[in-house]
């Protein structure tokens, strides 16, 4: 198991900065109530068989993998269109060189087709539904957290395996909402977001520094705290699509291999025969402010499992 050298090379873990920032902000961040660990009992869930399910959590669908109980099961549509990708250091003074589009241009415009993305990160309860419903052998630490915390200690293949299971569940279950069923029937897939999809969902089309705007808001993201928070606990009304935890909480795997900018969607499909390193986005609970901006880029080897790495999923036409 290995973390990418990029972590060291670009300084994605800034212990000194983190401690300095925590000292500066001590006493100013809102206190969070710890969520107790809820024990779930019952039978395993089986795709397409809603009667064999674990007991549900309030507000979630036990028959649909503990997804949120709302009309689109927690998925949010991101409309088609262009957005600014990368960072302009003249605007974002915290930007890293690896976020620069090219030597002569700080940012690039990327056209992204419409897709749907999870409003929150995948939770422990959701990953448990997958693991118990399939017999998938998860790392013991993966399922040890409170049910509504983001799942962590997941490798890149773990995240993709969850996506395949969730797609099968949604295809086969009679309880799947009609709009999601139509998308899957039309060939859309449940998968990890590309790097471009993730960044557009995080910052919208106006090139903002953070998902909520250009100014630091310690009440909009869980960072520099040293501990994860329940998924969606920190609402972000100013975020362009109402998504939670796009900054902080846990780093999120994408399906894009590590490549220097400019971003090319073809890189997400071609030349992957080697030992690819996979892009992660968003920063985590242990990061300083510099590492939770919308354009921050990290990466790791596919077999890496850490307490600060999780994921969220998209439904997209591939």
N, C-alpha and C positions, 0 to 999 in steps of 0.2 A: 504494500500500500504506500502510496506516495502522493505528497502534495507537489504541484507543479513548481519548478524553479521560478516561474513567473511570480509566485507569491513573494519569494525573496527578492527577485530582481526589481520588481516595481513597488515593493514595500507595501503589500496588502495587509500586513500585520505590523502596525506601528505602536509598539508597546509604550515607548516614551511619549508619543503624541497622545495616545489613549489616556495614560495616567495624568498627563498635564491637563487634558480636556476634562477628565472626571473631577480633578481638583477645582477647575474653574467653575464647573456646573454643579458641584455638590450642593445639595439642598434646594436646587431649583427645579429638578425633574419631578413630575408627579409620581406619587407612590402607587404601586400596583398591588392588588391583592393576589396572593398566591392561589392558584387553582389547585384544589386538592385532587389527588388521583382517584378517579372513579373506577371501581372494578366492574367489568362487564361480565355477565354470566349468560349462558344460553347456548344454543346450537350455532353452528357455522352457517354463514350465508353462502348461497350457491347461486351463480349467475342464472337468471331466468326462473328462480324458484323463490318468490317473495315470502312463502310461508316458513321457510327454514332460515330464520334470521336471528341475529343477536338483538337484545333489547336496545331500543334507540336512545339517543341523547335528545333532550328537549330542543326542538328546532331543526332536527336532522332526520334523514330518512334511513331507517334501519334496513329497509328492503332495497335501497339503492346505495349501499356502501357507505352509509353515514354522510352522504352529501347533504348540503343545506336544503331545508324544506321550503323551497320557493319555486316559482314557475320554470326557471331554467337551472335549477339545482346548483345555484351559486356561480354559474357561468355568466360572463358579461361580454356583450358584443363590442369589439373594437372595429370601427368602420374602416373601409378601404380608403387609402389616400397616402400622401407623402408626409414625411416628418423629417426633422433635422436630427441626424445621428452624429455622435461624437461631441467633443468639447472645444469651445473657443476660449483659450486662456485669457483673452482680453475681457471676457465676460465672467468666466469661471476661473478664479485665480487658484483654485485647488486642483485644477485639472492635471492629469498625468500625460506624458508624451504619448503613451500608447492609446490615448483617446483621440489623438489628432488624426484627421482624415488623410492628410498627405502633407508633405513638406510645404506645399504652397497654399493649402486650404485647411482650415481647422475643422470644419464640419462638412458633411455631405447630405444630400437629400436622397432619401430612400423611399420608394413606393412599396407599400405593404398591402396586399389584399386583405379583405375582411377576415376576421377570425374571432373566436370566443375564447376567453381566458378565465381561469378560476379567480373569483373575487379574493380568495385567500390562499395561503399555502396549504398543501396537503397536511392533514392533521394525523396525530398518532392513531386516533380512532379509525380514520379512513384507511390508513395503511394496515391496521390490525384486521379490518374487514377483509382486505385483500389477502393478507397472509393466512388467516384462518380459513378463508373460503377456498383457498387453493392448495394449502399445505406448503406455501412458499417459505423457505427457511430464511427468515430475517435474522440479522444480528440481534442478540438479546437486548442490546442497548437501544435498538430502534423502537421497540415497543414498551420501553420502561417509563416513558414520560407520561404526564397527565394526558387524558384523551384529547383535549382541545388545544394542546400545544402543537407547534409544527413538528412533524416527524423529522428526525435527524439520524445521523449514522447510516445514511443511505448512499450507496454507490450509484454511479450513472446507470449501470445495468439494472439495479434495483428499481430506480425511478421509471425506466422504460418498461420493466415487467409490470409495474403497477398500471401504467398507461394502457398496456395491452389488455390487462384484466378488466379495467374500467370500461374500455371500449366494448369488450364482449358482454359485460353486464348490461350496458346501456342498449346494445343491439338486441339482446334477448329478453330483457324484462318488459312485461306489458305495462309497467308503471312509468316508463320513460316518457317525459313530456313530448308531445307531438313535434315541436320545432326541432328538438335535439334528434329525435328519431328520423325526421326528414333529412337533416344534415348527414347523418351516418348512412342512411340509405343512398344518398347522392355521392357517397365516396369520401366524405370528410373523415378524419381520423382523430382519435384521442392520442396526444403525444406531448412531448416537451416543447416549449416555445423556442423558436429560433432567437438568436441574439437580437435581431431587428424587431421581431414581434415583441419581445420582452421590453426593449427600450421604448418603443412607441407606446405600449400600454402604460409604462411608468411615467412618461413625461408628456404625452400628447404630441401635438404638432407645433408647439411654440418654443421648443428648445429650452425649456426651464431647467434649472440646475437640480432641484429636488422635485419629487412628484407633486408636492404642494405649491411650488413656486421657487423663487430665487433666494429667499431668506431662510436661515436656519430656524426650524421649529422643533424644539426638544419634546413637544407634546404630540408630534405626529409620527414618530418612529421610535422603535426600541433599539437604541444603539448605545454603546459605551456603558452598559449596565452590568455586563458579565453574566446575564441569565436570559433565557428565552421568555416570552410572554405568550399568553393564549392568542391564537390566530384571530386577527380582526379586533383585538381589544382596543387598539388605538385607531379610532376612526379618522379618515382623511377626507373631509368634505370638500377640500379644495383640489383634491387629486382629479385629473381630467376624466377618469372613468369610474371613480369611486372605489378603486381597489385598495386593499389593505396590505401593509407590510412589504410594499415594493422597495422600501428602504429599511434595512435592518432586520431584526429577528433572526433569520437564517439566510445564508447565501442560497441561491436557487440555481440548480442545474438548468442548462439549456441544451438543445440538440445541435448547437453550432460548435465545430471544432475550433480550437484556438488558431486565429489567423491575424496577421497585421491588417489594419485598415488600408485602403477602403474596403468596406464590407461588400461581399459578393454572394448572393444567395446560392450560386452554384457551388460555393465552397462547402455548403451544408449537405451536398449530395455526392460530391466527386472527390477523388483522391483521398479516401479514408482508409486505405488498405493498411497504412502504418499504425503505429501506436499513438493514436490521436490524444490530444489533451482537450478537454471539454470546457467551454466557457461557463462561468458562473456569474450571476449578477446580483446586485442589491445590497451586499454587505450583510453584517450580522450584529447580534447583540454585543459582541466583543469589540466592535470596530469604532474608531474615532469618526468624527463628522466627515472627514475627507473621503472615507471609504463607504459612505452610504448615499452618495449622489447618484442621480439617475443614469449617468454615463459610466460609472465605475465598472471596470472589467477585471475579473479574476479567472483563474482556470485551474484545473486539477486533472490528474490521471483518472481513468474510469473506475478504478478499483478503490479509490479513496473513500473512506467513511469517517466523518468527524461530527462532533456535537453541534457544530455551527453550519452544517450543510444540509439543506433540504431541497424542496422543489415545489412548483405548482404546474398545472397542466393546461393545455389548450385543446380546443377542437378546431381543426384547420383543414383546409383542402391542400393536400401535399402534391 
